[in-house]
Amino acid sequence: MRIAFLVTLTLGLYTMAQNPCASVFVSHSAEAPIRAASQSFSIMDVENLYVHVIFSGDTEGEHIVNAKFFTPHGHLYQQIDIPINLSESFSPTSTRRVPGYPRPIKVQVAQSYRAAVPNGKSVSIVLPVAGTNIVDNAMYGFWSVDVDLDFGSRNCAGAVVFEVNSNE
């Protein structure tokens, strides 16, 4: 069963984006989840966490997905920028220059995703957990990830909150 934490809802300090361009799921699985449920992730059970960004069918073209991961104390832990293409005709071996990166990055081709979004397309961003500062420094608690499109020109879903814990 693929379980994820969907946060395109409003909870306490975390608000839903106006006119979101995508839904965002955090999961322990590399496959985009079919449904969402509140979920925390144990460092004993996961090597990586996956942020699945599900775009509606009306979002097209080349973009850069920006994912900013914040620690339980609100500090920026890592920013990952992924060039993507949401068009049907596209070479899967293309690379693209991304501001702030010394070399071109391989463009991720969006996968078809029809479970909850008609004509939807998904891309995934990997956050390594095992063997990182998250485990080494016991950075347990409620994390958040903000996902934007094209360096903030369009906010995708507001803050997505997930828990990393040490439960066995």
TORLUM-761498 format. One line per field, with one value per residue (C-alpha): residue in one letter; z, x, y. Coordinates in pm, 1 decimal, always signed. Layout:
BEGIN
code = [a | ...];
Z = [Z | ...];
X = [X | ...];
Y = [Y | ...];
//
This chain:
BEGIN
code = [m | r | i | a | f | l | v | t | l | t | l | g | l | y | t | m | a | q | n | p | c | a | s | v | f | v | s | h | s | a | e | a | p | i | r | a | a | s | q | s | f | s | i | m | d | v | e | n | l | y | v | h | v | i | f | s | g | d | t | e | g | e | h | i | v | n | a | k | f | f | t | p | h | g | h | l | y | q | q | i | d | i | p | i | n | l | s | e | s | f | s | p | t | s | t | r | r | v | p | g | y | p | r | p | i | k | v | q | v | a | q | s | y | r | a | a | v | p | n | g | k | s | v | s | i | v | l | p | v | a | g | t | n | i | v | d | n | a | m | y | g | f | w | s | v | d | v | d | l | d | f | g | s | r | n | c | a | g | a | v | v | f | e | v | n | s | n | e];
Z = [+0.0 | -102.6 | +170.4 | +162.9 | +337.1 | +115.3 | +224.8 | -2.4 | +295.1 | +555.5 | +899.4 | +1170.3 | +1046.0 | +710.8 | +440.4 | +101.4 | -193.8 | -395.8 | -737.1 | -676.6 | -982.8 | -830.8 | -548.1 | -342.2 | -168.6 | +54.4 | +45.7 | +127.9 | -216.5 | -548.1 | -710.1 | -685.8 | -436.7 | -536.9 | -216.7 | +73.6 | +446.0 | +739.3 | +770.4 | +964.3 | +855.3 | +1076.7 | +1000.6 | +1073.3 | +774.2 | +500.8 | +305.4 | +105.5 | +110.8 | -217.0 | -288.7 | -567.0 | -747.9 | -938.9 | -1203.9 | -1351.7 | -1723.0 | -1797.6 | -1683.4 | -1985.4 | -2111.3 | -1956.9 | -1596.1 | -1293.6 | -978.6 | -664.4 | -343.0 | -18.2 | +280.6 | +627.6 | +954.2 | +1257.2 | +1383.8 | +1061.7 | +916.5 | +548.4 | +528.4 | +152.4 | -171.5 | -471.7 | -817.2 | -1089.2 | -1453.6 | -1585.9 | -1908.2 | -1903.0 | -2282.1 | -2476.8 | -2729.2 | -2550.1 | -2562.5 | -2236.8 | -2255.0 | -2253.9 | -2002.8 | -1895.2 | -1717.9 | -1381.0 | -1203.6 | -914.5 | -1051.4 | -1218.8 | -1479.6 | -1675.1 | -1501.9 | -1668.5 | -1739.6 | -1569.1 | -1798.1 | -1630.5 | -1591.6 | -1662.7 | -1343.4 | -1370.4 | -1024.9 | -882.3 | -1156.4 | -1508.3 | -1756.3 | -1461.9 | -1479.1 | -1193.7 | -1117.8 | -811.4 | -596.6 | -370.9 | -20.7 | +107.4 | +473.9 | +557.5 | +617.3 | +618.9 | +881.2 | +944.1 | +1104.4 | +1232.9 | +1420.6 | +1523.2 | +1334.2 | +1433.1 | +1427.4 | +1182.7 | +865.1 | +582.1 | +212.1 | -3.8 | -373.8 | -624.8 | -999.2 | -1177.8 | -865.4 | -701.9 | -1001.3 | -908.9 | -567.6 | -611.2 | -288.2 | +15.4 | +292.7 | +302.5 | +651.6 | +730.7 | +1036.4 | +1060.0 | +1377.5 | +1532.7 | +1600.0 | +1532.0];
X = [+0.0 | +143.2 | +86.1 | +189.0 | +131.1 | -63.8 | -54.8 | -249.1 | -469.4 | -462.0 | -324.9 | -233.2 | +57.2 | +74.1 | -148.8 | -255.8 | -121.7 | -350.0 | -408.2 | -172.0 | +5.6 | +40.8 | -35.0 | +261.5 | +300.4 | +583.0 | +630.7 | +876.3 | +814.3 | +967.0 | +625.0 | +379.5 | +107.8 | -250.4 | -399.8 | -276.8 | -284.1 | -119.5 | +220.1 | +539.5 | +859.7 | +1096.7 | +1467.3 | +1477.4 | +1248.1 | +1353.5 | +1668.2 | +1514.2 | +1201.2 | +1037.8 | +855.9 | +606.3 | +484.2 | +162.3 | +81.7 | -261.6 | -304.0 | -302.8 | +59.3 | +286.7 | +636.5 | +981.8 | +1017.6 | +1241.4 | +1090.8 | +1244.1 | +1208.3 | +1326.8 | +1346.3 | +1323.6 | +1428.8 | +1199.3 | +1356.1 | +1268.1 | +1619.9 | +1682.4 | +1833.3 | +1861.3 | +1733.1 | +1698.4 | +1625.7 | +1514.1 | +1464.5 | +1150.7 | +956.6 | +581.3 | +540.0 | +458.0 | +741.4 | +1072.4 | +1411.2 | +1471.5 | +1847.8 | +1833.5 | +2020.4 | +1960.5 | +2161.8 | +2014.3 | +2117.7 | +2352.8 | +2470.6 | +2813.0 | +2711.6 | +2394.5 | +2146.2 | +1953.8 | +1595.0 | +1339.1 | +1059.2 | +719.1 | +538.8 | +170.6 | -35.9 | -409.6 | -507.2 | -640.9 | -575.8 | -715.8 | -425.9 | -192.0 | +184.8 | +426.4 | +791.2 | +978.8 | +1250.3 | +1463.2 | +1566.1 | +1832.7 | +1784.4 | +2006.7 | +2368.1 | +2295.8 | +2295.6 | +1929.2 | +2030.2 | +2376.5 | +2239.8 | +1902.2 | +1707.7 | +1371.6 | +1044.6 | +816.0 | +991.4 | +844.4 | +907.8 | +807.4 | +776.5 | +782.4 | +798.0 | +1067.9 | +1231.9 | +919.6 | +735.9 | +455.4 | +401.1 | +291.4 | +128.7 | +236.6 | +423.1 | +401.9 | +467.7 | +597.7 | +748.6 | +1084.4 | +1118.8 | +1336.0 | +1058.6 | +1153.5];
Y = [+0.0 | +334.2 | +587.7 | +949.4 | +1273.1 | +1512.0 | +1865.1 | +2088.9 | +2161.8 | +2432.4 | +2337.2 | +2585.6 | +2795.3 | +2621.0 | +2761.1 | +2642.7 | +2838.8 | +3061.8 | +2902.3 | +2610.9 | +2474.6 | +2127.6 | +1890.6 | +1778.8 | +1442.3 | +1319.9 | +943.7 | +667.5 | +516.9 | +621.3 | +572.7 | +859.2 | +761.8 | +695.7 | +830.0 | +1035.4 | +978.0 | +1146.0 | +983.2 | +1009.6 | +841.4 | +646.3 | +670.8 | +298.7 | +230.2 | +474.7 | +545.4 | +828.1 | +1037.9 | +1131.1 | +1453.6 | +1387.2 | +1697.2 | +1628.8 | +1889.7 | +1943.4 | +1885.2 | +2257.9 | +2310.9 | +2261.8 | +2331.0 | +2352.6 | +2464.4 | +2431.6 | +2281.0 | +2429.9 | +2229.2 | +2388.0 | +2153.8 | +2309.7 | +2142.6 | +2110.8 | +2436.7 | +2621.1 | +2638.9 | +2574.5 | +2224.4 | +2184.0 | +2332.5 | +2104.5 | +2247.1 | +2007.6 | +2107.8 | +1940.8 | +1915.0 | +1865.9 | +1845.3 | +1531.9 | +1563.0 | +1577.3 | +1409.9 | +1215.6 | +1283.1 | +1663.4 | +1874.8 | +2232.4 | +2499.3 | +2594.3 | +2916.4 | +2840.1 | +2504.2 | +2474.6 | +2215.3 | +2142.5 | +1912.3 | +1631.8 | +1733.4 | +1511.6 | +1399.2 | +1412.8 | +1081.9 | +1035.9 | +1048.0 | +1001.7 | +872.9 | +1198.2 | +1452.9 | +1410.8 | +1434.6 | +1489.3 | +1460.2 | +1387.9 | +1450.4 | +1330.7 | +1485.2 | +1264.9 | +1370.9 | +1130.0 | +1035.9 | +735.0 | +832.4 | +1206.9 | +1481.8 | +1400.0 | +1070.1 | +1168.7 | +1470.8 | +1320.2 | +1587.1 | +1442.5 | +1628.0 | +1801.9 | +1908.0 | +2111.3 | +2139.5 | +2435.4 | +2362.9 | +2647.0 | +2661.9 | +2863.5 | +3009.9 | +3141.9 | +3278.5 | +3039.1 | +2879.1 | +2520.4 | +2410.4 | +2605.7 | +2429.4 | +2051.1 | +1916.0 | +1566.9 | +1402.6 | +1228.8 | +1022.4 | +753.1 | +499.5 | +139.7];
//
